[in-house]
Amino acid sequence: MSRTKDMTAGSPARLIVYFAVPLILANLGQQLYMIVDAIIVGKGVGVEALASVGAADWAYWLVLWIIQGLAQGFAIPVSQAFGGNDRIQIRKTAAQIVQLCLVIGIVLTVVFLIAANPLLHILQTPEDVFAGTSAYLITMYGGILVVMAYNIASSVLRALGDGKTPLIAIAVAAVTNILLDLLFVLVFHWGIVGAAVATVAAQFLAFVYCLLVLRKIEIMQIQKEDWKPDFKLISRLCRLGFPLALQMVMIAIGGMVLQSAINRQGFLFIAGFTATNKIYGLLESSAISLGYALTTYVAQNYGAGFFDRIRKGMKISLIISIILSVCISVIMILGGSFLLRLFIDSSSPDAPGVLQISRHYLFILSCFLSTLYLLHIFRNVLQGLGDTLAPFLSGVMEFAARVTVALVFVRFWGREALFFAEPGAWILAMLLLIVMCIKRIKALPI
């Protein structure tokens, strides 16, 4: 039975929630198995190993977010064609995406493997964690093609209205990742490299499951003629995917400048930030999932020409996002300390200092969380409409905020300023997106 979902008919609220819930669970599953990595590394190897993983965060997120930006952009024409019931265009688009991503994936792998160590030097990674960070990052970069394959497959499935397959894929990957973590890190004693290998292997299994499901969907039965290069379609894919990837690059570069400022504070500060950043994924996962659901909903209805449904979907998503973010903030403020302790070896003499830093950072992020959720709503509405310029400009705003904090504010307020870099980036980006989204929505036909 096909899991595809036509979102051009029925209650907007029910459709968006129905589609978002499996994606939220899938993202939570993905975040949880990444958290398990950090827990096993932090408790099984030590605080310095946790700091090594943390020092690699922004350098890895750079390539991961490029891939996710490309995947989101490339999937927009698939969703619009599905809404317009154009099966030939769906197949052709999918075939062009596969070929384009294979080339891009190979290029990214070569470039980032070469750039790994120079990038860590630019980030001023402390010498006492440099070797571990380098080994972890190179291993993760070696799996770029796997990560790209999974993200493209899951993005195409979401474009077709399938939110269940990514959930099942991540569930399988999560179990595999945890078991391999325990085996590689605690039994084989491969350290943080073992955690990286486990993560890549888990992503590969998630991709294989998504691929098997895609092959069973009738409208995805790609024909021989679909593989013929269509440069007009490739150009459209690039116009949609590259700005979103560039947006992610801007965000990541700003984050790396910020990371360099964090790295100068020593490995205890890095470890504290790392513990909170692992939970950060849990904070944001519902926003990302709701955004994915909204992009698919908007793109399908845009392809079908149902513009009033787009307005209704946006309104209900704003309400849902505010409710979700407030609930999550309350939970984190009240119970976040318990989660943070999972990452830190309590027997370490450094544990109290690391916990204090991470707890303070988590409280600040929780207070501003609604801003992040609204940002995702406005950004994903624009992406569903095929507007990738506004999201790119929002990435520029995030870049500017993080760089300003790292290079300017930290000189006046000290390291306390670093705790407010993320909220500042969210606020600037959200303000820009609100203006551009409202303008675009008003321009749609009645």
Order of alpha helices (4+ residues) and beta strands (2+ residues): alpha-alpha-alpha-alpha-alpha-alpha-alpha-alpha-alpha-alpha-alpha-alpha-alpha-alpha-alpha-alpha
